[in-house]
Amino acid sequence: MKQQIFSLATLLLGAAFLFFAGGMNGLLLPVRGSAEGFSDIALGFLGTGWAVGFVTGCLLVPGLVAGVGHIRSFSVMAATAALSMLLSALLIDAVAWIVLRAFAGFAFAGAAMIVESWLSERTDAQFRGTVFGIYTMINLGAMTLGQLSLAGGGTSGLEFFIIAAAFYCLALIPTAVSSTATPKPLTRVKLDIPALWRNSPVAVVAVFFVGVSNSSFGTLGAVFGEQIGLGIAAISLFVSISILAGAVAQVPVGIISDRVDRRMVLVIMTVVALVGDLIFVLLQPQWAPLVIAAGALFGAALFSLYPIVVAHANDHAAPEDAVKVSGGLLLIFGIGSIAGPLLAGIVMSFLGPRGLFVITLAAHIITISFALWRMRRRDAVDPEEKSEFVMSSPARTSTPETVAFSAPEQSPDAKPGDSGALNR
């Protein structure tokens, strides 16, 4: 096992560089944009731009890789992401930033897919689950460090734009020296909503609104902190601790959901998130320690919802359809991620900072209501027939290749190029 991990170390390092830059990028632009006087709607469009670019990248990059290869494609992705950061430093304009953020989302999705493809290619089947777990923890840690790095200085200068661009470039090195001779095609997925609905209506509705709430908070959580008067250090802690709390919460949540109806676990965790919504909407805390503590409670619930939904959907899917179902849900999550920040930005422009949590509150109420209704119409899956619960980094950074990498094995009926195939 140690030899297996050592051989993957350079690629894992490349992933760390990529997610460090992504974490810094995702926090820097909303905070700096707010300081520059961008409207709440424009700041919401930053998240919408990222989501549009990210989903587009998940759909189009496999074709690009098939045409020009992994290394050239990754070079294009890393260069595009770095340029988006450098140009954002030069063009302090809301419209320009929205467009550049979309390019960054596209490039980040493509780069992540290629790194994950290499990791999956070089991981023996018996070590896949362990390596994927290590990869997930590295990504969470790197993203958190990228966000926390902003606490070391102000966002008014060019330094953090340049640092983020540099880390995007550093991510190039591991793929450039990879010894894999003939990497296989990337995983392709397509969106088949009728099939997903027949498989699990709860998953379709829940994953859309999880996308709305997660992306709203992921984009505008920092703006909320800036508007209530938190300093950059407190804002960095507020955002990063919420993500870490979500990662930690997935361990007990996964264990429990393997034993009881996952829909009930989904409802309970969404209720916890709703409590967080109410704290921010009704109490409107402004003392930094209280805001950070409430953010940890909120994040623990918010960022554990997506893997519950995916696991529930796969409980009802045939083994050979697991990747197709998970990939389709990821695209629906992406659609929710497009709508969420824009809606939150509009509501914040009328209600102020608490408007962010009015949107997440509405998303959580709809999720709870629909899940409870469906529980009355369909029996729970027997625990012995459940699929495996898989921990996930924030779904805003998950790609179809992440879905394929996390799958324990390939169905013998899967065919390369098929939307449900593990193209491995």
C-alpha positions in Angstrom: 0.0 0.0 0.0 2.8 2.4 0.8 4.4 1.8 -2.6 1.0 2.4 -4.2 0.6 5.8 -2.4 4.2 6.8 -3.1 3.7 6.3 -6.9 0.6 8.5 -6.7 2.2 11.2 -4.6 3.0 13.6 -7.4 -0.5 13.5 -8.8 -2.0 14.0 -5.3 0.4 17.0 -5.0 -0.9 18.3 -8.3 -4.5 18.0 -7.0 -3.5 19.8 -3.8 -2.1 22.7 -5.8 -5.2 22.8 -8.0 -7.6 22.9 -5.0 -5.5 25.4 -3.1 -5.8 27.8 -6.0 -9.5 27.0 -6.3 -10.1 27.7 -2.6 -8.3 31.0 -2.8 -10.0 31.9 -6.0 -13.5 31.2 -4.7 -13.1 33.4 -1.6 -11.0 36.2 -3.0 -13.3 37.4 -5.7 -16.5 37.8 -3.7 -14.7 39.5 -0.8 -12.7 41.8 -3.1 -15.8 42.4 -5.3 -17.8 43.5 -2.3 -15.1 45.9 -1.2 -15.1 47.3 -4.7 -18.8 48.1 -4.4 -20.2 45.4 -6.7 -23.9 44.9 -6.3 -25.2 41.8 -4.5 -26.7 40.7 -7.8 -23.4 41.0 -9.6 -21.7 39.0 -6.7 -24.3 36.3 -7.1 -23.6 36.2 -10.8 -20.0 35.3 -9.9 -21.3 32.0 -8.5 -23.6 31.5 -11.4 -20.7 32.1 -13.9 -18.6 29.6 -12.1 -21.4 27.0 -12.1 -22.1 27.5 -15.8 -18.4 27.1 -16.7 -18.0 24.1 -14.4 -21.0 22.2 -15.8 -19.9 23.1 -19.3 -16.4 21.8 -18.6 -17.8 18.5 -17.2 -19.7 18.0 -20.5 -17.2 19.3 -23.1 -13.7 18.5 -21.7 -13.9 14.7 -22.3 -14.3 15.5 -26.1 -11.3 17.9 -26.0 -9.2 15.3 -24.3 -10.2 12.7 -26.8 -9.1 15.0 -29.6 -5.7 16.4 -28.3 -4.8 14.2 -25.3 -4.6 14.5 -21.5 -1.4 16.5 -21.2 -2.2 19.2 -23.8 -5.7 19.5 -22.5 -4.5 19.9 -18.9 -2.0 22.6 -20.1 -4.9 24.5 -21.7 -7.0 24.2 -18.5 -4.2 25.3 -16.1 -3.2 28.2 -18.4 -6.9 29.3 -18.7 -7.4 29.2 -14.9 -4.2 31.2 -14.3 -5.1 33.8 -16.9 -8.5 34.2 -15.4 -6.9 35.2 -12.1 -4.4 37.5 -13.6 -6.9 39.2 -15.8 -9.3 39.6 -12.8 -6.5 41.5 -11.1 -6.2 43.9 -14.1 -9.9 44.2 -15.0 -11.7 45.4 -11.8 -15.1 45.2 -13.4 -18.2 43.1 -12.4 -19.1 42.0 -15.9 -15.5 41.1 -16.7 -15.2 39.1 -13.5 -18.4 37.1 -14.2 -17.1 36.1 -17.6 -13.6 35.3 -16.2 -15.2 33.3 -13.4 -17.0 31.2 -16.0 -13.7 30.5 -17.7 -12.2 29.6 -14.4 -15.0 27.2 -13.6 -14.6 25.5 -17.0 -10.9 25.2 -16.6 -11.1 24.0 -13.0 -13.6 21.2 -14.0 -11.4 20.1 -16.8 -8.2 20.1 -14.8 -9.8 18.2 -11.9 -11.2 15.6 -14.3 -7.8 15.0 -15.9 -6.0 14.7 -12.5 -8.7 12.3 -11.3 -8.4 10.3 -14.5 -4.7 9.8 -13.9 -5.2 8.9 -10.3 -7.8 6.3 -11.2 -5.7 4.9 -14.0 -2.8 4.3 -11.6 -4.8 2.9 -8.7 -5.1 -0.8 -8.2 -8.7 -2.0 -7.8 -8.1 -3.1 -4.2 -6.8 0.3 -3.2 -9.4 2.4 -5.0 -11.5 3.3 -1.9 -8.5 4.2 0.2 -6.9 6.3 -2.4 -10.2 8.1 -3.1 -10.5 8.8 0.6 -7.0 10.2 0.7 -7.7 12.3 -2.4 -10.8 13.7 -0.8 -9.1 14.7 2.4 -6.2 16.3 0.5 -8.7 18.3 -1.6 -10.6 19.5 1.5 -7.4 20.4 3.3 -5.9 22.2 0.3 -9.1 24.1 -0.3 -9.3 25.1 3.3 -5.7 26.3 3.3 -6.3 28.3 0.2 -9.2 30.1 1.9 -7.4 30.5 5.2 -4.3 32.0 3.4 -6.4 35.1 2.8 -6.3 35.7 6.6 -2.6 36.5 6.2 -3.2 39.8 4.5 -5.7 42.2 2.9 -7.4 41.6 -0.4 -6.9 45.1 -1.8 -3.6 44.4 -3.6 -2.6 42.0 -6.4 -0.7 39.5 -4.3 -3.4 36.8 -3.8 -4.4 37.0 -7.5 -0.8 36.2 -8.5 -0.4 33.5 -5.8 -3.6 31.7 -7.0 -2.4 31.9 -10.7 1.0 30.5 -9.6 -0.6 27.5 -7.9 -2.7 26.8 -11.0 0.6 26.7 -12.9 2.3 24.5 -10.3 -0.5 22.0 -10.8 0.8 21.4 -14.3 4.0 19.8 -13.2 2.7 16.4 -11.9 0.7 15.6 -15.1 3.7 16.7 -17.2 5.9 14.1 -15.6 3.3 11.4 -15.3 4.6 8.0 -16.6 1.2 6.8 -17.8 1.7 6.0 -21.5 -1.8 5.8 -22.9 -4.4 7.3 -20.6 -7.9 6.2 -21.3 -10.9 8.4 -22.2 -12.6 10.5 -19.6 -15.9 9.5 -18.2 -18.9 10.9 -20.1 -22.4 11.4 -18.6 -25.7 12.7 -19.9 -28.7 14.2 -18.2 -31.7 11.9 -18.4 -34.2 13.5 -15.9 -37.1 11.1 -16.6 -34.9 8.1 -15.8 -33.5 9.7 -12.7 -37.1 10.6 -11.6 -38.2 7.0 -12.1 -35.3 5.9 -10.0 -35.8 8.3 -7.1 -37.9 11.5 -7.2 -36.5 12.5 -3.8 -33.0 12.5 -5.1 -33.9 14.6 -8.1 -35.7 17.3 -6.1 -33.3 17.2 -3.2 -30.1 17.4 -5.2 -31.5 20.5 -7.1 -32.2 22.3 -3.9 -29.0 21.2 -2.3 -27.3 22.7 -5.3 -29.2 26.0 -4.7 -28.3 26.2 -1.0 -24.7 25.0 -1.3 -23.8 27.2 -4.1 -25.5 30.2 -2.6 -23.6 29.8 0.6 -20.4 28.8 -1.1 -20.5 32.0 -3.3 -22.0 34.6 -1.0 -21.1 33.3 2.5 -18.0 35.5 2.4 -20.0 38.5 1.2 -22.4 37.9 4.1 -19.4 38.0 6.5 -18.1 41.2 4.9 -21.5 42.9 5.1 -22.0 42.2 8.8 -18.6 43.6 9.6 -16.3 40.6 9.9 -12.6 41.0 9.2 -10.9 39.0 6.5 -9.5 36.5 9.0 -12.9 35.8 10.6 -14.5 35.5 7.1 -11.9 32.9 6.1 -12.6 30.9 9.3 -16.3 31.3 8.8 -16.2 29.8 5.3 -13.5 27.2 5.8 -14.7 25.8 9.1 -18.2 25.3 7.6 -16.7 23.1 4.9 -14.5 21.1 7.4 -17.5 20.6 9.7 -19.4 19.2 6.7 -16.5 16.8 6.0 -16.3 15.6 9.6 -20.1 15.2 9.8 -20.1 12.8 6.8 -18.5 10.0 8.9 -21.3 9.6 11.5 -24.0 10.5 8.9 -22.8 7.8 6.6 -22.7 5.2 9.3 -26.3 6.1 10.4 -27.7 6.3 6.9 -26.4 2.8 6.2 -28.6 1.5 9.0 -31.8 3.5 8.6 -33.9 5.1 5.9 -31.6 7.5 4.2 -34.6 9.8 3.5 -35.0 10.2 7.3 -31.3 11.0 7.7 -31.7 13.6 4.8 -34.7 15.1 6.6 -32.9 15.3 10.0 -29.7 16.9 8.5 -31.8 19.3 6.5 -33.7 20.3 9.7 -30.3 21.0 11.3 -29.4 23.2 8.3 -32.8 24.9 8.7 -31.9 25.7 12.3 -28.8 27.3 11.1 -30.9 29.3 8.6 -33.1 30.5 11.3 -30.2 31.6 13.5 -28.9 33.8 10.8 -32.3 35.1 9.6 -33.9 35.7 13.0 -31.0 36.3 15.5 -28.7 37.9 12.9 -25.5 37.4 14.9 -22.6 39.7 14.3 -20.1 38.7 17.0 -17.4 36.8 15.1 -17.1 33.7 17.4 -20.9 33.2 17.4 -21.1 33.6 13.6 -18.3 31.1 13.1 -19.9 28.6 15.6 -23.3 29.0 13.8 -21.5 28.5 10.5 -19.9 25.3 11.7 -23.4 23.9 12.7 -24.8 25.1 9.4 -21.9 23.6 7.3 -22.0 20.3 9.2 -25.5 19.8 7.9 -25.2 21.6 4.5 -22.2 19.8 3.2 -23.3 16.3 4.2 -26.6 16.4 2.3 -25.2 15.7 -1.2 -23.6 12.3 -0.4 -26.8 11.2 1.4 -28.8 12.0 -1.7 -26.4 10.2 -4.1 -26.3 7.2 -1.8 -30.1 7.1 -1.6 -30.4 7.3 -5.4 -27.9 4.5 -5.9 -29.9 2.3 -3.4 -32.6 2.2 -6.1 -30.3 1.8 -9.1 -28.9 -1.3 -10.7 -25.2 -1.7 -10.0 -24.4 -1.1 -13.7 -26.3 2.2 -13.6 -24.7 3.6 -10.5 -22.2 5.9 -12.3 -24.9 7.1 -14.7 -27.3 7.9 -11.9 -24.6 9.7 -9.8 -23.3 11.6 -12.9 -26.9 12.7 -13.8 -27.5 13.9 -10.2 -24.3 15.9 -10.4 -25.5 17.7 -13.5 -28.9 18.5 -11.7 -26.9 19.8 -8.8 -25.0 22.0 -11.3 -28.3 23.4 -12.6 -29.3 24.3 -9.0 -25.8 25.8 -8.5 -26.5 28.1 -11.5 -29.8 29.4 -10.0 -28.8 29.6 -6.4 -26.3 32.4 -6.2 -28.3 34.6 -8.6 -31.5 34.2 -6.5 -29.5 34.8 -3.3 -27.9 37.9 -4.7 -31.3 39.3 -5.7 -32.8 38.7 -2.3 -29.8 40.1 -0.5 -30.2 43.3 -2.6 -33.6 43.8 -0.9 -33.2 42.2 2.5 -29.5 42.7 3.2 -27.1 40.0 4.4 -29.8 37.8 5.9 -31.3 37.4 2.4 -28.7 34.7 1.7 -30.2 32.5 4.4 -33.7 33.3 3.3 -32.9 31.5 0.1 -31.3 28.5 1.8 -34.2 28.4 4.2 -36.7 28.1 1.4 -34.6 25.4 -0.3 -34.4 23.4 2.9 -38.2 23.7 3.6 -39.0 22.4 0.1 -36.5 19.5 0.5 -37.9 18.5 3.9 -41.5 18.7 2.7 -41.0 16.6 -0.4 -38.9 14.0 1.3 -41.5 13.5 4.1 -44.3 13.2 1.4 -42.3 10.6 -0.5 -41.6 8.6 2.6 -45.4 8.0 2.9 -45.6 6.7 -0.7 -42.5 4.4 -1.0 -41.0 2.0 1.5 -37.4 2.3 2.7 -34.7 0.1 1.1 -33.7 -2.9 3.2 -30.3 -2.1 4.9 -28.8 -5.3 3.3 -29.6 -4.0 -0.2 -28.2 -0.5 0.2 -25.3 0.8 -1.8 -22.1 2.0 -0.2 -22.1 5.5 1.3 -19.2 7.5 -0.2 -17.7 10.6 1.4 -17.6 13.6 -0.8 -15.8 16.9 -1.0 -18.1 19.9 -1.6 -20.1 18.9 -4.7 -19.3 22.3 -6.4 -15.9 20.8 -7.1 -17.0 17.2 -8.0 -16.9 16.1 -11.6 -18.1 13.0 -13.5 -14.6 11.7 -13.1 -14.9 12.0 -9.3 -18.0 9.9 -9.6 -16.1 7.3 -11.6 -13.1 7.4 -9.3 -15.2 6.8 -6.2 -17.0 3.8 -7.7 -15.6 0.6 -6.2 -15.6 -1.4 -9.5 -16.7 -1.3 -13.0 -19.8 -3.2 -14.2 -18.8 -6.0 -16.6 -21.6 -4.7 -18.9 -20.2 -1.2 -19.1 -18.9 -0.1 -22.5 -16.5 2.8 -23.3 -18.3 5.9 -24.5 -21.6 4.9 -22.9 -23.0 7.5 -20.5 -22.9 5.0 -17.6 -19.5 3.5 -18.4 -16.5 3.9 -16.2 -14.3 4.5 -19.3 -11.4 3.0 -17.4 
